[in-house]
């Protein structure tokens, strides 16, 4: 199903952007705030 591939690519890109953003953070506590924001 092509929609599965589009969705997984979408999630993967969000995860990579979030991961890069998290790597630039200084406080691990921000990770918890981000998780509970979603």
N, C-alpha and C positions, 0 to 999 in steps of 0.2 A: 504494500500500500504506500503510495507516494506521500500521503499525509503524515505517516509515521516518520519518514525520513526528514520531511520539512520540520516537523515538531522537534525531533531529536537534534537537528542542526541548530534550531532556535534555542533550545535549552542549553546546548553545548556552548553557543556563543555567549549566552548570558552568564553561564558558569565561568567561562574564561575571563570575561570582563570583571566579574565579581571577584574572582581569584586574584587578578592583577591589582584590583583596587585594594583588596585585603592585604596583599603583600606590601603595599605602600603605607599601611596604617601602623601606628605606633602602639595602640592600646588593644590588647586582646578582648577587652570588654566590649569594644565596638562590634565585634563579631556577634555577640549575643544580641545586641540591639538590632543589628541588621536582620538576624534570623527572625526575631519577634516582630520586625516591621512587616515581613511577608506574612 
